[in-house]
Amino acid sequence: MIKSVYFGCLVLMLSMTNCVSIAVNTTSETAPRIASKEAGVRVLSWNISGDAFVREPETFRAFVKKAQANVLLLDEVDPSTTEDQIQSAIKGTTLNQNDDWYINFGQSGGRQRDVIVSRLPQESLPEFSRIIPYPEYEKDRIRKRMIEADMAKYAKSLEDGIAVNGVILRKEGRRLLVVSMDLECCGNEPDSWEEDKRRIETREIRKIIRQVINRTHIDGIIVAGDFNLVSTGIPLVNLSGPYKPPHAGLIAAELYHQDGMTTWIWDGRGTPFPSRAMDFVLYSPNAIKLKEGYIFSTEDLSIEELKKMGVQSESSSKMSEHLPLIAEFVWQ
């Protein structure tokens, strides 16, 4: 069983084996099947791998309806995606048949943009409503490292900016800062340019979160997305903070598959790489607590549940290489 520890311990962790054990304040019971009647902020965070909701809108709709989330944090969204496509994909997914959703498209990240969809009112933020640049001196350094590694074709991504988006959600008179992001992929070695780039990205995202906190009142924080933790836990440490009091440090929601033990989110079966936890939901425990949550996979469902949803056992793997994370938070 994964033990619960604070992020301060992560400073000493350099291996992926250790950095997956980073969670607190939840149960390890079997995944809940429906949202509770008195729902709080119920988040579905998912690396959608481009345009899954366009290719498979009915399956996507079934996933969202099953989760009963009121906040969708979608990362790695194709920039050609339109609001109409998203509205069409989520139409009819709520129990009360009210299809009023707010949608905010991230401007940064090129082909890996982040889209925040919610039934809660949103306040856009100037800090995130733009292309988030890499610092010039860091950009030049990473570009040189790409060229040295014969990966010059990826240098253009540096001009697209960091894949991140953020808004403030209003719930029960309080203001929740919600950030969705997608870090650089690959690079298993601690000294790889990819790991270097991830660390730069998380330092810049943390800096922007601090700017928002300094500028306006925030009651709580959620940061979620694809961390691509294939090397060290340092990117996760960077994003955990600490932040200006009373927010302090963020912690990761402890989430499992339906068996209450399995934690992988990225499916490495059929590849040279192991399945592992690469996506996380971080939150500020001083303000909100994790009520319930799980990692959703159609492979975990019974035949009856699959029929009820109108999906197949392999639907998750067809939609994306990453599984959705569902986590419900309530105010402390």
Buried (B, 14 or more C-beta within 10 A) or exposed (E): EBEBBEBEBBEEBBEBEBBBBBBBBBEBEEBBEEBEEEBBBBBBBBBBBBBBBBEBBEBBBBBBBBBBBBBBBBBBBBBEBEEEBBEBBBBEBBEEEEEEBBBBBBBBBBEBBBBBBBBBEBEBBEBBBEEBBBEEEBBEBBBEBBEEEEBEEBBEBBEBBBBBBBBBBBBEEBBBBBBBBBBBBBBEEEEBBBBBBBBBBBBBBBEBBBBBBEEEEBBBBBBBBBBBBBBBBBBBBBBBBEBEEEBBBBBBBBBBBBEEEBBBBBBBEEEEEEBBBBBBBBBBBBBBBBBBBBBBBBBBBEEEBBEEBEBBBEBBBEBBBBBBBBBBBBBE
